[in-house]
């Protein structure tokens, strides 16, 4: 009986060790693939959620895979804190065994990232001096020409995802103390601009934008993602 118990314990340990080794190998391969496809300076951290891993591997179905990229540049724009979550992932067991990701397919890829305000300001019209988040919305401050006369003012703007990128649109304007009254219509055309960030890695297109203290927190989503046909960043 003691020998049987010892054998059971040894087998249990072997299964646990095998499970952890398998998940590490798979995570490394996914990270390597993403790093190579997007020319990342370092390999992203990958976490395949769910225990045991081998059970998921046998079924070829994984509920969640998290990919932490960090800094990323694409479409001429650099973002921070890029995280991607793949959900309802399918991968044949033979591919997992041989560390291949070519046939990996995710039903959904959800990405989040931070676009710094310095980056946003780089696409703003001349005269914009600062972009900050206020209690009443996103503030664009600077000196703007109205009928050829430079006028210092702060403009509250909205941000929204479009096919061309992040669109910034003025919604109200406040002249600085002692300055002349400004017409919103006079500034709307001059201060409406677009930050040309249309998507994040894995083809995820922007779906939501939220101003924060340090920049614009963007969310992007892609569906039916095939690792064999990853869209490279341009």
Secondary structure, 3 states (H helix, E strand, C coil): CHHHHHHHHHHHHHHHHHHHHHHHHHHHHHHHHHHHHCCCCCCCEEEECCCCHHHHHHHCEEEEEEEEEEEEEECCEEEEEEEEEEEEEECCHHHHHCCCCCCCEEEEEEEEEEEEHHHHHCCCCCCEEEEEEECCEEEEEEEEEECCEEEEEEEEEEEEEECCEEEEEEEEEEECCCCCCCCHHHHHHHHCEEECCCEEHHHEEEEEEEECCCEEEEEEEEEEEEHHHCCCCC
